[in-house]
């Protein structure tokens, strides 16, 4: 083990941990804005209660995501300084816009939304949550644009004197074909997570508090969340299909690794299960669906999909001696876990809708147990998706331009990286416990009382600035 290995582990752990909060923040911001819009248009108190209820869960998650995101970006200077020097002119541009525009937009208007209840006009207060939601989604796009450059570098040139990548076309970076398809795929995954949380909390209250006066509100939230999960699942499949074709075009080795395809095939079959040799050089046993991989990768059932061994020989000739294949078991299984966990969440949402058909109240304990684990499933799907995306690009940190081993900080020792890795992991473990307990506590508390206060003796200026929940 050396500093490079630990630095990669540290960045992987912090990235996956941070992304546990990101999709929930993205999805809930829009769902809360939709609920408040419904209250604004109808005046129905049910939607106001749900807005404040899920709004509090959104704010808890948002705060934790900010903390973990800041730590993640520090690593570019700590452990990956050579990478930062090489690509800083390009990578820094979308990240700077994300911080200066998108993040300040969402954080500013979230503050107005938190403390603006009964202080701002209703329309302005509604606009605040929508501005925050838009800022959250814009933030995701700029970050994905930066990451997409690592997958498919465009809009740059290499300075022969400094050896650094220099930005030549910022529009090309923002309109990178990988970013354009990754963004809707990520958003669909985010709504899958947010909808699942809405289902879980609503279903728990429907089944545990059947005689509550707010049962109607919980039933509505459960149905809304279930439909969000089903629609977003379909969008995940659709955008994932497009993303697979783009991936085959710009990173054929990643597609081959995702399928455990060692030899070039035309037509190529989709591997349901593949067992390869220990050195990853050949296939020993496989269960396949004919023609499917060709269609997924090229759009043509008879299309050609290049294999790992042929691509390895091609890259070795193009870039020099070395192993250019990622760790095949990681890419193969992470790709399948991503699909399986996402489909499992969609199946539970379908069962929840079926259990409430024609006004029925769910009674199955198995359904309740499935509902309680439901938010974990799309979170795992998102996490395995990012593991596949980043591990499938290896050994490149910028595909075709810079190897991962060349991007690590040369002045950072193994001891220093181990120390920061251990500290971050312990801190994140504590934060995970705090996040979980806060979410469970406020989810169990249920929707708040929204009866208007009639204290005419208190001057508005003397009212405390606090959550209006």
N, C-alpha and C positions, 0 to 999 in steps of 0.2 A: 504494500500500500504506500502511495506517495501523496504529495500535496494535491496533485491533479485529481486523483480518485476521490479524496475527501471534499475537495472544492465542488466536484460534480455532484456528490451526494448532498452537500449542503444546499446547493442551488436547487436541486431536484426536490428536496424536502420542503424548503421554504416556498417554492413555486406551487407545489401541490397543496400545501397547507393554505397559502394565500387564496388559491382558487376555490377552496371550500366556501369562502364567503362571497366571492365575486359574482357567481351566477345567481345566488339568492338575492343579492343587492340589485342586480340588473333587472331581474324578473319582478321582484316585489315592488320596486319603485314604480313601474308601469301599472301593476295590478292595483296598488293603493291609489294611484292617480285615477284609474278607471272607477274604482269604488267611490271616490270623492266626487267625481263627475256625475255619477248616478245619483248621489245624494243632492248635489247642486241642482240637477234637472228635475228631480221628482219630489224632493223634500222628505222622502221616506227616512225615518229615523234609523231603520235597519242598516242602511248603507253608511250612515254616519258612524254608528257603532263599529261596523266592520272596518271602516277607514281608520279609525283611531286604534282599533285592536291590532290589525295587521301592520299599521304604521309604526307601532311601538316595536314589533318584532323586526321590522325593516331597519329601524334606527339602531337597535342593538347590533345587528349584523353589519351595518354600514360602518359603525365605529370600529369594530374589530377588523374589518377589511382594510381600513385606512392604516391602522397600526402595522399590520403584517405587510402591507404593500410598501411602506416606507423602508422597512428593514430589507426587503428583497432588492430594492434598487441600490442600496449601499454596496451590495456585493460586486457590482460592476467595477467599482474602484478598489475594493478590498481584494478579491480573489481573481478578478478577470480584467486586470488593468491592460494587458497586452491586447485583448479583444477590444477594450474600450478605445485604445489608441488607434487601432486599425479601422474601426467602423464608427467612431464617435461622431464624425461629421454627418453621417446619415442616420444612425440610430438615435442620436440626440435630438434631431429635429422633430419627429412626431411625438417623442416623449416630452419635449419642452412644451409643445402645443397642448398636449394632454394635461400637463400640470397647470399651465398658465390660463388655458381657456376652459377645457372640459371640467377639470377637477374644481376650479374656483367657481364655475357655474353651478355645479351640483352642491358644493359645500355651502355656498352663500345662500342659495334658495332653500336648502334644507333647513338652515338656521331660521330663515323667514317663516318657513312652514311650521317649524316646531313652536316658535314663540308668537306666531301670528294668529292663533285661534282667538276669535272674538276681538281682535285688535285690527286686523286688516279686513277690508271689504271682502265678501265671499269670493268674488271673481278673481281678485288679486291673490287671495290665499290659494285658490284652486290653480291659478297660473304658476304659483311658486312650486307646487309639487310636480307639475308637468315640466317646468324648467329644470328641476332637479333630476327628473327621470331622463330628460333629453341629454343633460350633461353626463349622466351615468353611462348612457349608451354611446355618446360621442367619445367618452374616455376609453371605452372598450375598443372602439374602432382605431384610434390612434395607436394604442398599444399593440393591437393585432397587425397594424400596418408595419410597425417596427419589427415584430416577430416574423412577419411574412418576408421581409428582406433577408432574414437568415435562411428561410426556406427556398426563396427564389430571388436572388439579388438582381435588382434592376435600377436604372437611373443613376449610375455611378461610373467612375473611372478610377483606375489605380495610378497614383502619382509615382512615377518611376524613381524619383529622388527620395521621397519619404517612405515609400512602400505602403502608404495609407490609402484607404478608399475615400474618395471625395465625391460629394453630392453634385450631380450634374442636372438632374431632372426630378424636382420634388414631387411634381404631379405624377410622374411614373411610379414613385415610391408609394404614394397614397392610392393609386389605382392599380397596384400590383394585382394580377389575376388571382393570386393566392389569397390576398387580403379580401378581395371582393366576394369570394365564396366562403372564406373562413368566418367572416363577420356574421352573415345570416345563420350559419351553422352554430356558431357560439351563442347567438341570441336565442335560437330555438332551444338549445340545451339549457340556457338560463331559465327560460319560462317553464321548462320541464321540471326544474328544481323548485321554483317558486310555486308552481301549481301543486306540486306534491306536498309541500309544506302546508299550503292552504287546505288541501284535502285531509291531511293528517289531523290538524288541529280541529277543523270543523267536524270531522267524523267522530273524534273522541268526545266532543261535547254533545253531539247528537245521540250517541249511544250511552253515554254516562249520565247525561242530564236531560232525560227525555221530557220531563215535566217543566223545564225551564221556560220562562217567558220569552227567552231569546232563541229557542229552538229553531224558529223559522229563519233567523239570521244565519245560524250555523248550517242549516240545510242548504241555504242558498250558496254559502261559501264553499261547501263541499261539492255541490254540483258545478259551480263556476270553476273551481280548481280542477275537477275531473275533466271538464271540457278543455281547459287550458293544457292539461297534460296530453290529452289525445291529439289535439291539433298540433301542439309543438312536437309531439313524437312523429307525426306525419311529415312535418317540416324538417325535422332532423334527418329523416330518411331521404327526403328529396334533396336537401342541400348536401348531405353526405355523399349521395350518388354523384352530384356534380363535382364535389371536392375530390372524390376518388379519380375521376377522369383528369382533373387538373394535376393531381399528384402523380399519376402515371406519366403525364407529359413532362413535368419539371423534375420529379424525383422518382424515376422508375425503380430504383433500388428499394425505396420505402414500400412501394406496392408489392414488389416481389417478396420482401421480408414479411409483410403483413400476411401473405398467403403461404409462406414457406415454399415458394416456387423456385426450385433450384435450376431448372432448365427452361429455356425459352419454349413457349407453346403457342400454337395457333391451330384451332381455338384452344383457349385455356379454361380449365375447370376451376370452380371455387372450392377451396378446401374447407370442409366442415371440421375435419380432424386430420392432422399430419404429424407423423413421428419421423424425425430425421436422425442421421448419425450424430455421434457425439461431437464431431468436428464441424458439423453443420454444412457438410459438403454435398450430401445427397439425401434423397427421400427413401425411407424404409417402408412406411405404411401410410396410406391416406384414404379418407372417405371424401369423395368429391361430387359436386354438382356440375355436370357438363355445360360448357359454353358460358356459364354465369360470370366467371372472372373476366373473360374477354369483353362481355357486355358492360360490366362495371368499370373496367379500365379504359375501354376505347369507345363504347357505345355501339360496337359491332359484335354480334355473337361469334363471329369468326375472326375477330381481331387478334393481332399478335401481342403477347405480353412477355417482355424479356425476363429471363430467369436470373437468379443470384449469381450463379457461376459465370455466365456470359457477361454480366455487368461488371463483375469483379475483374475479369480479364480486360474489359474495355477501359475501366477506370485506372487500372494499373498501368496500361499503356499510355493513357492520357495524362495522369498526374504523377506517375512514378510508382516504384514498389511500395506495397503496403496492403493492409486489409481494409477494404472499403465497404464491407458489409456490417450492418449493426448486429446487435445480439438478437439472433433470430427468435429464440423462445420468448423474449420480452416483447418484441413487436408482434409476434404471432398471437400470443395470448392476450396482451393488452387490447389489441384490436377486437378480439372476440368478447372479452369482458365488457368493453365499451358498449357493444351492441346488445349483449345479453341483459345487462342491468337496465339499460334504457327501455328495452321491450318489456321487462318485468314490471317497471313502474307503469307503463301504459296498460298492461293487463290488469293491474290492481285498480287503476282508475276506471276501467271498463266495468269491473265487478262492482265498484262502489256505485256507479250510475245505475247499474242493473238492480242493485239492492234497494234503491230509492225510487224505482219506477212507480208511477201512479200513487205517489204520496206515501209509499211504504217506509217504515223505519227499520234500518238494518239491525239484526239481532245476533249475527254470527260472531262468535268470539275469534274465530280464525280470520275473519275479515278485519276485525279490530286490530289483531296482532299484525296482519299484513299492512294495514294502514299506518301503524306506528313505525314500521321500518321503511315505509315508502319513501320519505325524503332522502334516506341514505342511498337508495338505489341510483337515482340520477346523479347524486354527488359522486358516487363511485364511477358511474359512466363518464362523467366529465373528467374526473381525475385520470382514468385509464386512457381517455382520449388524448389528454395532454402528454401523458407518458409515452404513448405511441408516437405522437407528433414529434416530440423532442428526441426520443431515443431512436426513432426511425431515421432521423437525419444524420446520426453518427456514422463515421467519425468526424463529420464536419460541424463546426460551430456556425460558419457561413458557407452554405453549400457551394462547393466547387472553388471557393476562394480562400478559406482559412480552416485548418484542422483544429479540433477542440484542444488538442495538446499544446498548440501554439498560442492559445488565447489566455492561458492561466498566468497569473502574476508570478514572475520569476523571483521576486524578492520576498515572497511569503513562504514561510517554512511549514512543514507538516504539523509541527506543534501548534503554531499560530492558527492554522485552519481548523485543527481538531478542537482547540479551545473555543473558537467562535461557533463552530458547529454544535458542540456540546451545550454551550450557553443558549444559543438560539432554540435548540430542540427542547431544553428544559423550560424556557420561557413560553414557548409555544404550547407545551403540554399544559402549563398552568392556565394560559389564555383559553385553551380549548375547554377546560373544565368550567371556567368562568362563563364563557359563551353558552355552553350547554345548559348550565344551571339557570342563567338569566332567561333563555328562551323557554325552558320548561316552566319556570316560575310564572312568567307573564302569560304563557299560553294556557296554563291551567286556570289562571285568574279569570279568564273569559272577557267578554266585551265589556267596556266601561259604561257607567251611567252617564247619559248625555243630557240629563234634565238641566235646563238653563238655570244658572244661579241668579237669585233675585236679591242681591245684597246692594241696595242703593246707597248705603252709607259709606262704602269704600270707594275712594277716588281711584280712577283708572291708573293714575300715575303711581299709586301705592301698591297696586296689585303685583305680586311677585312674578318674576320671569321664571316660569317652570313649565314642564310638560303639561299641556292641557288635555290630559287623558283621565 
